[in-house]
């Protein structure tokens, strides 16, 4: 009798284990993403663009240049890795803004049009978005300022690529503009254009001033990784 009971217990445990193994494993959740979209026909240098930023830092940019800038409306696609500080700031500001749930557009009248902007959050259990021209919410403002500054950086990246090929004599002037924008906080994530900056810095045929300016910008690629604190969550 004891042998029968022991055999039955073993059989039960075996069947239970097989039953657990047969259950489908839950698929790993996709990383959360923040998306920023901009649309304005008068926008310079971009008429429209979007950023998609993953929690991992993987970032995709897609934009259309304004023909008034250079006579062409080229479409640009670029992938790069956002800095750790940039990722922390983006997701902290998104959280502080309640993941863009609610109305964030200003209620003030006669606000100047500066383009239609949309922020989206896509997470395991959240898919939300908000669209605005101007928002009084400080976290929305921080996100807007950051993404617009990165868009300027990428524009200078393509300009430097063009000048490296066709107008090296004018390179120092373009780089000086970029240095000034960096000092004024108007460009961010220079790591996205690191390849062209390094190419200029390492080219012994480039003018000395241009090489020094490129090296100066490269030195700024390792900023303090401490993320900025969110500034409240009320729109």
Residue, then its C-alpha position, 0 to 999 in steps of 0.5 A: x500500500x505504501x508503495x502504491x501511495x509513493x508511486x501515485x505521489x511521484x506520478x502526481x508531481x511529475x504530471x504537475x511539473x509537465x503541466x507547468x512546463x507546458x504553460x506558455x511563457x509570457x512574452x517579455x514586455x517591450x521597453x517603454x518609449x517616448x515620442x516627440x513630433x513636430x509639424x510646422x510649414x514655417x519651421x526652420x530648418x525642419x518643417x516636420x520631424x519626430x524622435x522615438x526614444x527607447x528606455x535603452x537609449x536607442x533613438x530614431x530621428x525622421x525629419x523633412x528639411x524646409x526647402x527655404x533653408x537650402x532649396x531642397x526638402x530632403x528627408x532625413x533618417x538617423x539612428x543614434x544612442x541617447x546619452x544616459x542623462x538625456x534618457x533619464x531626463x526624458x523619462x523623469x519629465x514624462x512621469x512628472x507630466x503624468x505620461x501626457x494624460x490630460x490637457x496641456x495646451x495653454x488657456x491663454x489667448x493670442x499665443x504665437x504659433x510655433x508649430x504643432x507638437x505632440x508627445x506620446x508615451x508607450x509603455x507595457x500598460x500605458x499608451x497616451x499622448x498630448x498635442x499642443x502649440x505651447x504648454x505652461x507645464x514646466x516638464x512639457x517645456x523641458x521636453x520640448x526644449x530638449x528635443x528641439x535642441x537635438x533637432x538643431x544638433x542633427x541639422x548642424x551634423x548634416x551641414x558639417x557633412x556637406x561642408x566637409x565634402x564641398x566647402x572646407x574653407x568655411x568649416x571654421x565659421x560653421x563650427x564657431x556657430x555650433x560652439x556658440x549654440x552649445x554655450x547657450x544651451x541651444x544644442x544637445x546630444x552632440x554624441x549624435x554627430x560625433x562621427x563628423x566631429x571626430x573626422x574633422x578633428x583628426x583630419x590634418x588637412x583641415x584648418x587648425x582652428x576648425x580642428x580645435x573647435x571640433x576637439x572642443x566640442x568632442x570634449x563636451x560629450x561626457x557631461x555630468x550624468x546627473x539627471x535634472x529633477x522634474x519640476x512638478x506634474x500639474x499642467 
